[in-house]
Every structure is written in C-alpha cells, then in structure tokens.
Amino acid sequence: MNRINNYIKYGVLTVAMLLLNACNLDINTDPNNPSAVSTAQLLTNAQLDIVNSIGSGSPGLSNPAGVFVHQVTQRSTNDQYAITGQDFAGTQAWANLYRAIQNLNVLSDQATANQQFTYAGVAQIMKALAFSYMVDVWGDVPFTEASTAAKIQFPKFDKGQDIYPQLFTLIDEGIANLAKASALSPRTDDLIYAGNLVRWRQFAKSLKLKLYNQIRLVQNVSAPVNALIAEDDLMKAGGNFSLNYGTSSAPDNRHPAFREDYNITTTGRDNYISPYFHEILLGTSTLNPILTGIQDPRIPYYYFNQLSAARPNAQNAVEYRNGNFVSIYFSSQGPNQGFDQSSSIAIIGLYYCGGRFDDGNGVSAAGVSGASARGDGPQRILPYHSHLFTRAELAQTGVSTGNAKQLFSDAINAAFAEVNASAARGGAPAITAAAIKEYVDAVLVKYDAASDSGKLELIMTEKWISNFGFALESYNDIRRTGFPKIYDPNTDGIAFTNVNRGYPQSYPYPTPGELQLNPNAPAQRVVANDKVFWQK
C-alpha cells in the first residue's frame, strides 16, 4: 500500500485515539501541544514538508523556478521575474521548511536519547538537504540558532558560505549514525527509502557530491570529490531520492502539481508549457538551436495536448499554437495572452505529476481521471540520472576523474529509464530501445563536435530537459554555469514580449513575516543583484 496512504490513515487513527482518551486528559495539559511526539510522526511530517516545499506545485520553491528556467509559463508575477516577498511559494516554503527543521531537531534529540540512531542519522541528512536548498535560494538564513530543538524567537542569520561547511559535517554525522546499532529504525514512516539504510547512505554521499559541485567555482573541491568517487558508494540505479504520492482524492494525497492543474473544471490552470522548451524538445528552436534536428521522444510523457484532430478548436483566440500544442509566451503583453485556455492548453503530463500520457487523441483535462491520470507521479528531488549529470559536469570541467562523455551518455539513458518507469506506473507504452539509442547517438554526435564549453552546455541542457518537474535544480545550474541558455524575450523578435527586470539571482525573504518580526533579519534582498555565495 502507498506509504502516504499509510501516513494519512495513521494520522486519522491518532486523532481517534486522542478523542477516545479525552476524558482522561489533564485540564492543565494542552492536547494541541503534546510533550512528546513519536519518531515516526516526526519523520513523516518533516519529509512531507521538505519535499513539498522544494518541489513543484504549491507551495513549492520549484513553482516559480519552473518559470525562471523556462520550462513552464504562468499568468503570475513570476512571468516578469517579479518575485516578491509576499509570494505564496516563498512565504509558505520558508515557514514549512523551518517547521520541518524543528521537527527534525526534536527527532534527532529524541532518537539519540533513546538509542534510535538510524532515525537520528536520517534526520541529520534530511536537515542538510533542506538547508542546502534554503541557502541556494535565499543566501543567508538562520542556521546556528535554528539547529537545536530549543526554539529561539529571533534567530540570527548566518552567512551562506559559513553554513555549507557545516552541512558536510552534518551529513557525515548522519552517515555515522546510520551505521550504529539502533533500538528502532524507520520503516513505512520513511516516505523516501522505506528504511533502506544502504540507500540512505548512498544518497547522503551523493548529496555531498552535489554540494561540492555547487561550490566548485569558489573552492577547490577536487580532493574531496575524487575521494567520494573512489569510495564507489554513491547512488545506484533505482536509488532515486524521491517521494511517491498516492491516487486518493479524499483525502487528497496526489501530487501537488496534479491537484493544481487537473482539479480545475473551469478556469485557472497554473502551468502553461513554455513554447521555448517545446521547440527545443522538437529540435526546431531558432532561439536555442543546440539540439536542432533531434526530436525528443519524451514529449508525450512530459505533457499532453488537450486538442487533437477530433477536438481541434481552441477555447479562445490563441497566442501560441503549434499543431495541437497551445500555450502563451513568457512576459507577453500580446492581445491573446489573457484569454482563458483551460480546456485547450498543453498541460503537464504523466512524467511531471502522474498526469495524462499524450496518445494523440486529445481530451479536456477537466475530464481526466482514474487510469488515464492517477496523480501519483513522484517528486524527484535527486534522481539517479541527475546524479550522473553532476558526475558528467565534474568530469567535463576537470574537477574529477572519469570519462565525461560516458557519464553523459549514462545520464541520458538513466533519464529515459526513469521516463519508462513512469510509463509503466501510468499504463502507457514505453519508449523503445531503438528510439532511445537513436536519440542518445544523435546527441553524442553533437557532443563530439562541440568545444569544451559547448560540451558543458550540452550536458547542462540535457540535465535541464531530464529534470523537468524539479526546476529548483535547474535554477541552481543556470546560475552556476550559465547553461542552458535561457529565453530572452527582449531578443526573440516578438514585438509583444519584453521584460525590464534582471534575472532573479536569489529569492526575496518572506514579507510580512521574517523581515518585520525578526530584529536580527538583514535588509531585503535585491533579487536581480544579490547572488548567493557560490555564484561567480
């Protein structure tokens, strides 16, 4: 049975038990603030909070990032790079991440006291993951005074460059705790690896490798990177760090992005597939011709067209249409940009969120349910293919040993394997081995002909395509490497697309909230200028 289903049922059972025992409650005890919470509950809630807060869908940090990396477009302030401290994704993710961190602090302390060391190890690794992405998007954040179970009302903000070294220590401590004899270990309460400690150890080391890669421009990391690789204990195929959602609508445990884009019956779908992304996948882009002539076979798994030969008419006048694909441009002020296209637009699909596979028949997303779109797609935070792309980047830039071309090829093949896994889950046909080989061979021909910079651009562009659905990682990659090339509405030759704001180099701090309430908070970030420490 799906682990999130188990969690929800466990939560209901817990409430029932509290009600049955209500007559025995001390009137001086607040039932809403219990003095002790089980390790299982603490772990499950923290994992849900962290993954939902950095993933796609509301209130995930990947929601605005998807627009910034030009995988999707939205009718929102994100569409003009105008992210503010009041934006729901940022304010809620900040609150939920710190709630998760407090739960992990309590979990770690309780688990250590009770010699449940594996729980403590998982908590430490999860906390390092959460803080790494918080530094990546906000720069300086409360860390030292937010790293204990004691709640400090006004925690100081630590510099991002001071936090990252402590994350490596935190991960190492977590790995050490995983190896200890433990009185109790996670099982189904662990929504990521179901208590598989080998997977946790390999993920922890792969997370370290990812973080070393993140800081490679500001620090010589060759020695620790090559030491990790030499250990040969990194993530293996099937070891994705991801959270699988369920298929239930009552209570709703489906993918957050699915709930947003498939539960709409009239107006208001959140995500339009970026025409820029669409044309690159088709191999027809004139704005970014890096993959010209190579059509990506993952298209029908990534999104589906509501229109078809049998259903050809758009709901209203369209801004962008390519066959049955309907969307809007980033930063558009065009005459047709504002028309509702809820039953016409191309919509995020099977791979992204457990949505519909595009079989070419076309159907309104409002009528999609059941076997055709289950909503149980995973949030892929660090899938195996993303790890391999990191390995390829490190080898290509001379930071590590290894054959960059082979790692690049392995990464693309692993990304296709992940798509085929989603196809099997959703009852869709798999991409054939011949189609995969044809695509990979064509990309490698371009790789062989490219300069060193061009090779890196190909690696990062393929990683961007393969990480469709977890835009936060692509947002980091673009700010670190400059690749893939981002869409520029000021040079696209379209009169009604333009942007007068700089690219967001970071996210703003939540307001109202942290900046107003915490006297130790710094000034608000100027997001177009204020880089995080690992950017050059």
Solvent accessible surface area in square Angstrom, and as a share of the most:
residue,aa,sasa,rsa
1,M,165,0.74
2,N,44,0.23
3,R,57,0.21
4,I,7,0.04
5,N,32,0.16
6,N,49,0.25
7,Y,56,0.21
8,I,38,0.19
9,K,116,0.49
10,Y,95,0.36
11,G,27,0.26
12,V,98,0.56
13,L,99,0.49
14,T,35,0.21
15,V,84,0.48
16,A,42,0.33
17,M,105,0.47
18,L,92,0.46
19,L,126,0.63
20,L,143,0.71
21,N,71,0.37
22,A,49,0.38
23,C,116,0.69
24,N,118,0.60
25,L,74,0.37
26,D,82,0.42
27,I,168,0.86
28,N,135,0.69
29,T,71,0.41
30,D,68,0.35
31,P,72,0.45
32,N,128,0.66
33,N,106,0.54
34,P,77,0.48
35,S,122,0.79
36,A,73,0.56
37,V,49,0.28
38,S,46,0.30
39,T,13,0.08
40,A,27,0.21
41,Q,39,0.18
42,L,9,0.04
43,L,0,0.00
44,T,6,0.03
45,N,50,0.25
46,A,0,0.00
47,Q,0,0.00
48,L,26,0.13
49,D,19,0.10
50,I,0,0.00
51,V,0,0.00
52,N,38,0.19
53,S,1,0.00
54,I,0,0.00
55,G,0,0.00
56,S,2,0.01
57,G,3,0.03
58,S,42,0.27
59,P,24,0.15
60,G,0,0.00
61,L,0,0.00
62,S,3,0.02
63,N,26,0.13
64,P,3,0.02
65,A,0,0.00
66,G,5,0.05
67,V,0,0.00
68,F,0,0.00
69,V,1,0.01
70,H,1,0.00
71,Q,3,0.01
72,V,4,0.02
73,T,0,0.00
74,Q,3,0.01
75,R,98,0.36
76,S,49,0.32
77,T,73,0.42
78,N,14,0.07
79,D,9,0.05
80,Q,35,0.16
81,Y,11,0.04
82,A,16,0.12
83,I,11,0.06
84,T,57,0.33
85,G,7,0.07
86,Q,113,0.50
87,D,32,0.17
88,F,118,0.49
89,A,9,0.07
90,G,9,0.09
91,T,32,0.19
92,Q,65,0.29
93,A,0,0.00
94,W,14,0.05
95,A,54,0.42
96,N,22,0.11
97,L,0,0.00
98,Y,33,0.13
99,R,132,0.48
100,A,0,0.00
101,I,0,0.00
102,Q,35,0.15
103,N,34,0.18
104,L,2,0.01
105,N,4,0.02
106,V,49,0.28
107,L,0,0.00
108,S,21,0.14
109,D,80,0.42
110,Q,43,0.19
111,A,0,0.00
112,T,70,0.41
113,A,84,0.65
114,N,83,0.42
115,Q,113,0.50
116,Q,26,0.12
117,F,40,0.17
118,T,2,0.01
119,Y,6,0.02
120,A,0,0.00
121,G,0,0.00
122,V,0,0.00
123,A,1,0.01
124,Q,24,0.11
125,I,0,0.00
126,M,0,0.00
127,K,17,0.07
128,A,0,0.00
129,L,2,0.01
130,A,0,0.00
131,F,0,0.00
132,S,0,0.00
133,Y,2,0.01
134,M,0,0.00
135,V,0,0.00
136,D,0,0.00
137,V,0,0.00
138,W,0,0.00
139,G,3,0.03
140,D,31,0.16
141,V,0,0.00
142,P,2,0.01
143,F,12,0.05
144,T,64,0.37
145,E,54,0.24
146,A,7,0.05
147,S,31,0.20
148,T,71,0.41
149,A,34,0.27
150,A,66,0.51
151,K,169,0.71
152,I,78,0.39
153,Q,148,0.66
154,F,77,0.32
155,P,19,0.12
156,K,92,0.39
157,F,30,0.13
158,D,15,0.08
159,K,107,0.45
160,G,1,0.01
161,Q,92,0.41
162,D,77,0.40
163,I,0,0.00
164,Y,2,0.01
165,P,73,0.46
166,Q,75,0.33
167,L,0,0.00
168,F,21,0.09
169,T,73,0.42
170,L,22,0.11
171,I,0,0.00
172,D,67,0.35
173,E,81,0.36
174,G,0,0.00
175,I,31,0.16
176,A,55,0.42
177,N,17,0.09
178,L,13,0.06
179,A,91,0.70
180,K,99,0.42
181,A,96,0.74
182,S,36,0.23
183,A,76,0.59
184,L,88,0.44
185,S,23,0.15
186,P,0,0.00
187,R,149,0.54
188,T,78,0.45
189,D,23,0.12
190,D,0,0.00
191,L,3,0.01
192,I,11,0.06
193,Y,20,0.07
194,A,43,0.33
195,G,10,0.10
196,N,67,0.34
197,L,52,0.26
198,V,75,0.43
199,R,67,0.24
200,W,0,0.00
201,R,79,0.29
202,Q,19,0.08
203,F,1,0.00
204,A,0,0.00
205,K,31,0.13
206,S,1,0.01
207,L,1,0.00
208,K,23,0.10
209,L,0,0.00
210,K,5,0.02
211,L,0,0.00
212,Y,26,0.10
213,N,3,0.01
214,Q,1,0.01
215,I,5,0.02
216,R,34,0.12
217,L,49,0.24
218,V,70,0.40
219,Q,94,0.42
220,N,132,0.68
221,V,3,0.01
222,S,35,0.23
223,A,79,0.61
224,P,44,0.28
225,V,0,0.00
226,N,42,0.22
227,A,56,0.43
228,L,11,0.05
229,I,28,0.14
230,A,83,0.65
231,E,95,0.42
232,D,110,0.57
233,D,20,0.10
234,L,10,0.05
235,M,8,0.03
236,K,81,0.34
237,A,72,0.56
238,G,63,0.60
239,G,3,0.03
240,N,27,0.14
241,F,0,0.00
242,S,13,0.08
243,L,0,0.00
244,N,62,0.32
245,Y,7,0.03
246,G,2,0.02
247,T,65,0.38
248,S,32,0.21
249,S,71,0.46
250,A,89,0.69
251,P,79,0.50
252,D,49,0.26
253,N,6,0.03
254,R,31,0.11
255,H,1,0.01
256,P,5,0.03
257,A,0,0.00
258,F,3,0.01
259,R,79,0.29
260,E,37,0.16
261,D,0,0.00
262,Y,10,0.04
263,N,71,0.36
264,I,41,0.21
265,T,106,0.62
266,T,98,0.57
267,T,83,0.48
268,G,55,0.52
269,R,17,0.06
270,D,42,0.22
271,N,4,0.02
272,Y,7,0.03
273,I,0,0.00
274,S,3,0.02
275,P,6,0.04
276,Y,12,0.04
277,F,0,0.00
278,H,9,0.04
279,E,43,0.19
280,I,2,0.01
281,L,1,0.01
282,L,38,0.19
283,G,4,0.04
284,T,82,0.48
285,S,6,0.04
286,T,121,0.70
287,L,55,0.27
288,N,4,0.02
289,P,79,0.50
290,I,31,0.16
291,L,5,0.03
292,T,69,0.40
293,G,69,0.67
294,I,16,0.08
295,Q,117,0.52
296,D,2,0.01
297,P,35,0.22
298,R,0,0.00
299,I,24,0.12
300,P,38,0.24
301,Y,10,0.04
302,Y,0,0.00
303,Y,3,0.01
304,F,1,0.00
305,N,30,0.15
306,Q,0,0.00
307,L,3,0.01
308,S,1,0.01
309,A,100,0.77
310,A,96,0.74
311,R,73,0.27
312,P,63,0.40
313,N,124,0.64
314,A,27,0.21
315,Q,78,0.35
316,N,59,0.30
317,A,56,0.43
318,V,40,0.23
319,E,28,0.12
320,Y,20,0.08
321,R,95,0.35
322,N,61,0.31
323,G,57,0.55
324,N,53,0.27
325,F,3,0.01
326,V,0,0.00
327,S,1,0.01
328,I,2,0.01
329,Y,39,0.15
330,F,3,0.01
331,S,0,0.00
332,S,5,0.03
333,Q,127,0.56
334,G,8,0.08
335,P,117,0.73
336,N,42,0.21
337,Q,30,0.13
338,G,56,0.54
339,F,89,0.37
340,D,35,0.18
341,Q,4,0.02
342,S,5,0.03
343,S,31,0.20
344,S,1,0.01
345,I,1,0.00
346,A,0,0.00
347,I,0,0.00
348,I,0,0.00
349,G,0,0.00
350,L,11,0.06
351,Y,2,0.01
352,Y,16,0.06
353,C,0,0.00
354,G,2,0.02
355,G,1,0.01
356,R,35,0.13
357,F,39,0.16
358,D,23,0.12
359,D,73,0.38
360,G,52,0.50
361,N,96,0.49
362,G,14,0.13
363,V,44,0.25
364,S,25,0.16
365,A,0,0.00
366,A,43,0.33
367,G,59,0.57
368,V,11,0.07
369,S,79,0.51
370,G,50,0.48
371,A,89,0.69
372,S,47,0.30
373,A,4,0.03
374,R,91,0.33
375,G,0,0.00
376,D,11,0.06
377,G,2,0.02
378,P,4,0.03
379,Q,3,0.01
380,R,20,0.07
381,I,2,0.01
382,L,4,0.02
383,P,3,0.02
384,Y,48,0.18
385,H,3,0.01
386,S,1,0.00
387,H,5,0.02
388,L,13,0.06
389,F,0,0.00
390,T,3,0.02
391,R,39,0.14
392,A,0,0.00
393,E,0,0.00
394,L,0,0.00
395,A,14,0.11
396,Q,34,0.15
397,T,48,0.28
398,G,62,0.59
399,V,22,0.13
400,S,12,0.08
401,T,90,0.52
402,G,51,0.49
403,N,94,0.48
404,A,15,0.11
405,K,76,0.32
406,Q,96,0.43
407,L,18,0.09
408,F,0,0.00
409,S,15,0.09
410,D,54,0.28
411,A,0,0.00
412,I,0,0.00
413,N,63,0.32
414,A,17,0.13
415,A,2,0.01
416,F,1,0.00
417,A,62,0.48
418,E,25,0.11
419,V,1,0.00
420,N,33,0.17
421,A,48,0.37
422,S,3,0.02
423,A,0,0.00
424,A,82,0.64
425,R,83,0.30
426,G,19,0.18
427,G,74,0.71
428,A,16,0.12
429,P,84,0.53
430,A,62,0.48
431,I,13,0.06
432,T,85,0.50
433,A,84,0.65
434,A,76,0.59
435,A,32,0.25
436,I,24,0.12
437,K,130,0.55
438,E,128,0.57
439,Y,7,0.03
440,V,7,0.04
441,D,60,0.31
442,A,34,0.26
443,V,0,0.00
444,L,25,0.12
445,V,102,0.59
446,K,59,0.25
447,Y,10,0.04
448,D,83,0.43
449,A,91,0.71
450,A,28,0.21
451,S,75,0.48
452,D,109,0.57
453,S,68,0.44
454,G,17,0.17
455,K,34,0.14
456,L,23,0.12
457,E,37,0.17
458,L,5,0.02
459,I,0,0.00
460,M,1,0.00
461,T,0,0.00
462,E,0,0.00
463,K,2,0.01
464,W,3,0.01
465,I,0,0.00
466,S,1,0.01
467,N,7,0.04
468,F,4,0.02
469,G,11,0.11
470,F,6,0.03
471,A,3,0.02
472,L,0,0.00
473,E,3,0.01
474,S,1,0.01
475,Y,0,0.00
476,N,0,0.00
477,D,3,0.01
478,I,13,0.07
479,R,21,0.08
480,R,11,0.04
481,T,26,0.15
482,G,46,0.44
483,F,40,0.17
484,P,2,0.01
485,K,100,0.43
486,I,48,0.25
487,Y,10,0.04
488,D,60,0.31
489,P,3,0.02
490,N,84,0.43
491,T,98,0.57
492,D,18,0.09
493,G,82,0.79
494,I,42,0.21
495,A,103,0.80
496,F,66,0.27
497,T,4,0.02
498,N,75,0.38
499,V,15,0.09
500,N,135,0.69
501,R,119,0.43
502,G,39,0.38
503,Y,30,0.11
504,P,0,0.00
505,Q,32,0.14
506,S,0,0.00
507,Y,1,0.00
508,P,9,0.06
509,Y,2,0.01
510,P,8,0.05
511,T,12,0.07
512,P,108,0.68
513,G,18,0.18
514,E,34,0.15
515,L,36,0.18
516,Q,117,0.52
517,L,128,0.64
518,N,6,0.03
519,P,102,0.64
520,N,75,0.39
521,A,22,0.17
522,P,55,0.35
523,A,88,0.69
524,Q,66,0.29
525,R,30,0.11
526,V,84,0.48
527,V,24,0.14
528,A,37,0.29
529,N,106,0.54
530,D,51,0.26
531,K,99,0.42
532,V,4,0.02
533,F,50,0.21
534,W,0,0.00
535,Q,16,0.07
536,K,166,0.70
